Amino acid sequence: MLNAPGVLPEHPVPSEACTLVFRGHQLLVDAGGTLAATPRPWLAGLRPLRTLDFSGPDGRPWAVIEVEREHEPPPGHEFRHLKSLLDTLPVGTRSLAARALELLEFDRSHRFCGQCGAPTALATRPALMRRCTNPDCGREHYPRVSPVVIVAVERGNEILLGRSPHFPPGLYSALAGFVDAGESAEQAVHREIHEETGLRIGKLRYFASQPWPFPHALMLGYQAEYEAGEIVCAPDEIEDARFFHVDTLPAVFPTRYAMANLLLRDFCLRHGRPWPPAG
Ligand SMILES: [Zn+2]
């Protein structure tokens, strides 16, 4: 099996590629929170749970290693949850780290073929995947991406924000939900807003997208115009939802990198308000 084209051994020795190291969702960084070259002697002593080689957006070779939960970082380094680093890592590094974490999750969760139950083997051509080792099946499994729509519904100088029961105190965010099978992103926007608040929305504008690797979401940001209806929150999903005036937004915002933050920022700037709001 190992000689088949594009098939890798399960745990190749870390190559000379630049290396990202994850412990669960925690990325190994230096004390300043920056991705630094990982010390080779430390890497050589690792017993990785898994190792994957992959290409960055510029084609540069990278490797990602997952280590056991009890692994201590090398001197001068620390493991920090990727969510806490998203605001500070440079865009290129953030994207690499998101890709690496999603690939680890994919590798971990696709050890067996979903079609016939046989073990799968890691392969890299035509793209990174796990291929079924049963010669009568051979099904190829690729990393999964789950689209999520997140929507800023605007009514003049007001914006609709809501909170789930599990949000930290005071935090409100744009409403979001997974795209269902057989559904377009735009249909998902209309459905989610109606299901969660009872409101009808009119014109939609696509805003931007971003990966959210916990574990494999792709956030699709939309801006929508309120059309009709009174807010009735969906029990169990939304604890509270309301229109906030641009001058009286909630005090706690989603993390700076998050799409909800970018939507709020755009809303404020279009209404001539500073971002983040003073006070
Ligand atoms: Zn199979």
Residues whose N, C-alpha, C, O or C-beta is under 5 A from the ligand:
A	BS01	ZN	C113 Q115 C116 G117 A118 C132 N134 C137 G138 R139
